[in-house]
Each structure stands twice: as structure tokens, then as C-alpha cells.
Amino acid sequence: MPHLGAQGFDACFGRPPEVSWVAPGRVNVIGEHTDYNDGFALPVALPLVVTAWLAARNDDQLHVASAQHGGDVAVIADVRPGTVDGWASYVAGAVWALREAGHHVPGLDVYVDGTVPPGAGLSSSAALECAVAAGIDDLLHLGIRRPDLARIAHRGENEFVGAPTGIMDQAASLLCTDRHALLLDARSLHTTAVPFDLAGHALAMMVVDTRTPHRLVDSEYAARRRECEAAARALGVPALRDLDVDALGGEAVTALDPVQRRRVRHIVSENARVLDTVAILTGDADVRAIGPLLTDSHTSLRDDFEVSCDQLDTAVDALLGAGAYGARMTGGGFGGCAIALVDAGREESMLDAVRRAFTDHGFTAPALVPGGPAPGAHRLG
């Protein structure tokens, strides 16, 4: 029986798709706002995905449709930055970036469907870009290496859509593997699969959606990136990744203005926390030992990087109060999701604690999101 998405493609375009690709959303275990500072991050792919069905056209036009938008077909004749907005800009951005990279990409019919909740900080946009980019790579037999495809999809989001994100989201969607986290060096795009078999330790990673949407393009995300770049220039380093923890007490850092000093402290300490987390996961230590690192990350994001919000802080406090080994906001901030390391089987009781806290504060009820790790992008069927 044909997949419902293939049926949707046929209903929109009057023919079957030629290829279909799945790309997951991601949740970041630790390493927040480090990627655009050339640092380290440790994401896992989620079992929440975007699927793209594609077929080539005989012209240069993009015809795109989405199950979430009733299957209405948008026709994009001019694929240039500033010409497309809304969800379709992520599809067009992937096409534009592939063309900018020197690949001949003809017109396409594209139909997409997804289970990654938009605005939750789980990289629904990167999943869309990567499903489309991987589908085009397959359809046209381009043979692009996954790290290079991540760079191309990332360029589409930065330069076509206009969202100044780092590359972690695209790398996670394309490069993650099942039952592992992905240690990402954002400077080299070198990746290492890190064992993340929490179930084998009777543990689980909860992902709690605070139902507080964040919008990266319209948020203070871009301001944080500018602040970090300005601090790196003031310190005479290519990026904040080039500083170690010992530098935080040095004369150059203490001479920065207070805001820049806080931003630097977060990035430098967060990179160290990522590497400490990996050491625990790959060594003989109890996996529960990563819990305090998660909580320290949240404190740093809240106080030094100032990207948390009342809902995220309330969720983290409630999870810790209910017995989580560690908890933190995840994603760009200003809303979205919190994660927690908990005993397996206690997820519902933990969520109840967050629900009660949210009710007391008058917040919208939170939701539990299926956690990872899951496979990265792959062909459907």
C-alpha cells in the first residue's frame, strides 16, 4: 500500500514521487550556542522526522506542497534570497544552496510531511532542509558527502532563509546514528559516535516541550552571535572555542565589558562540559554523573548567556525537585524544550511535577516529546 505521503504527492502533482527521504529533528544533550563559536556539541537525533517526496521537472520551477498546509501547491519560479518566505523558504533554500555549490538542480515537485513540532527548538527547519537536500542528492546522483551536505543545508538556512544558526542542527540530522549521541566539532565538522544507551543503565532522557514557541529569526539569537563574535575579536582569537577555562581569569577576559564577559564564560565553560560529558559516556564512570553537568549548563545559559525564560526555568526546577539527576533547557532558548536525565519508568511522574508547577504559574500545559537517540537521515523504502 502506498505511503500516505506518496498519495499526497500524487494528489498534488498527478504522478508518483521518484524518491522519498526522511530526516530527523534533534535534541542537544549538551553544548548550547557553541556551534557558531566553532565549539563542541553533543546532539542526538529524535524519532520525530520530516519526510520529503520529490520528482524532477522539465523546467526550473519549484512546486512545493505540505501536508500541514492542506496540500496547496506553491509555485516558486525565482529561487533567490528574499523571494520566498514561510515554510517553503527552507525547501527553496536547500535548492538554492545546492545550485550555489555548483550542482545543476532542475525544477522539482516536492511534497513534505512531518512530526517534528515547529517552534519547539527541536530543529524542524533543519530536518526539512536535510530531507530535501538528501532527497535531491539521491534523485540526481550527486554523491555529496554527508558533512558537505550539512554545510550546504546550513548555508541555505543562513543566507536564504536569513536565520543565523550554527551548523549543529543540520549535522545532527544528517550524521547521527541509532543508539548514539554525536560529538560534533563545529570547526572541522569532525564527528564521533558516542554510546548513549541510557536504557541499558535503567535511565531515560526526558524531553519536555514547554509549549512556549521560539522564533530564531525574530529572537535575540542573532544578538548573542554578534556578542560572541565581538568578544572573539576583542580577545584576538578566531573564535571563542580557542579559549580554555584558564583564560577566564586572565587579564584580557576580565577587561571585557560585563555582558561580553558573561557570554565568553558560558561558551568556554560549555565546551568543557561537552568534553567532560563525553569522557563520562565513553569511560567507566556511572552515566548518572553527567546529570550535574546538564544542570550546570542550564545555570550558565540562564545567568551568563541569558537565553532561558520563566517556563524553561520552572520546568528545570520541577524536574530536579522531582528527582532528576540533571536537567537543562535545550536548543536556542527563549522557549522550546527542557531535557532531564531520569530513572526509566518515571517519565510520567516527572511530567506530572512539571504540570503542577506550570499550573501554579498559569503557564500552558507542557507535553512529553519522544526522546532519542534515533537514526539520522535515510531513504524511505
Buried (B, 14 or more C-beta within 10 A) or exposed (E): EEBEBBBBBBEBBEEEBBBBBBBBBBBBBBBBBBBBBBBBBBBBBBBBBBBBBBBBBEEBBBBBBBBEBEBEBBEBEEBEBEEBEEBBBBBBBBBBBBBEBEBEBBBBBBBBBBBBBBBBBBBBBBBBBBBBBBBBBBBBEBEBEBBBBBBBBBBBBBBBBBBBBBBBBBBBBBBBBBBBBBBBBBBEBEBEBBEBEBEEEEBBBBBBBBBBBBEBEEBBBBEBBEBBBBBBEBBEBEBBBBBEEEBBEEEEBEEBEEEBBBBBBBBBBBBBBBBBBBEBBEEEEEBBBBBBBBBBBBBBBBEBBBBBBEBBBBBBBBBBEBEBBBBBBBBBBBBBBBBBBBBEEBBEEBBEBBBEBBEEEEBEEBBBBEBBBBBBBEEBE
